[in-house]
């Protein structure tokens, strides 16, 4: 993060100074902010940091170029929304974790290296509030970076599609903008879960090199390792056909992929085998997010 003064500590400090003001001063002006107020100040700080960091702007522009180019070259833009989802799924499986880690792997580490975590220890802000504020602020920037390019692609499909729009309303299982909207929402949920993992890494490490190294390891595990473990378990009989669709929730990537196929690609009943359990997959993403944020909070407290 950029090296700027900490608005959270400054705001809290200003309330301490105002405590010596005569009693005629407004009580609301002297009372320290409540939990929600402290979280909002951290969120505001993170939003300012994200907006001033050129790397994030470059990431967003590059992602938009890749997604629009992939959809156009692959022919999905002219074929419809579902073909576009199929074209974009594989690139997003790789790019979303990379972008999410870039947004989060130095978020808390930067505060620690500048000594801001030590300063915040002297003020009434709980580590849980700090982690939540950092997460929400970074999540807003991440979602803008990922969702805006997808909306651009969706707009291109809407304008360039060869299928008449009237068919969408008369065929429940046909290509539809609603299916693409589901895809966007699921991609956002996947990105948020990986961002939480990146924040946990940022809170656990003490240096930029170790943060980068651990982030690379995490990416390899999330993108390859867990999927290989599932394949190994299935090939050796540890996972049966019926349990595999639930076991996919262990991997955020497999959970995301399965949700996309179940919710945005194979939507007509009886048109193909089940690729995932939507409930288990959503629960898996939620657990990855919650546990990662809990680890980040614990790492700051230690």
C-alpha positions, 0 to 999 in steps of 0.5 A: 500500500502507499506510504500515507498517514493512517486516517484511522489512528489520526481520527482516534487520536483527534477524539482523545485530544478533544476530550480536554475541550470544555463541557459545552463541546458537543458530546458527539464530537468527543465520543470515539467512533463505534465499531461500525465507524472504525470499520468505515474509516479503515474501508475509506483508507483502503479505497483511497489506497486502491484508487492511487495505486496504478498497478491495480488500474493496469491490472483492470485494463489488462483483464478487460483486454484479455476477456474482451479479446478472448470472447471476440476471437473465440466467437462467443460474442456472436454466438451468445451468452452461454458460449461466451461463458464457456470461452471465458471460464478457463481464462478466469480460473487462472486470472481471477486468483492472480488479480485477487492475490495482487490486491491482497498479499501486501494489504496488512503487511504494509501496515506492519512494515510501516509500524501502523499495527503497533500504533493501532494497538494503542487505540480502541480498534479491534484486529477483527475490525481492522481485518474486516475494514481492509477486506471490504475496502480491497474487495470493492476495488477487486470487484470493480476490476473484475466485474466491469470487464465482464459487464463490457463483454456482456454488453458486446454479446448483447449487441453482437449476438446472432440469436434474436432476443425474443427467444430468451423469454420464450425458452426457459433453458435457452441462452439468456442474459440471466445466465451470464449474470449468474456467471458474473456473480459466481466469479465475484464470489470466487474472487472474494474467497481468494482475496480472503486467502491473500489477506491471511497470507499478508497477515502471517508474513513479515516481509515482501519476499516471503509474502510473494513466495507464500502467495505463489505457493498458495496459487499453485495449491489453489490452481493445481494442488487441490484439483490433483488431490481430488483426481488422485482420490477419485482414481484410487477409489477414495472418492466415489461417484456420488461423493465426488460432486460434494468433495469438489467444494474442498477446492475453491477453483473446483467449487467455482467451476462446478457452480458455473456449469450447474448454474450458467451452462447446463441449466436444462434438467436431464441434459447432462451429468451433475458437475457439482453440488451447488449448496456444498460449493457455495458453502466451501467458498464461504468457509474458505473466506471465513476461515481465511479472515479468522486466520488474518485476525489471529495473526494480527493478535499474536 
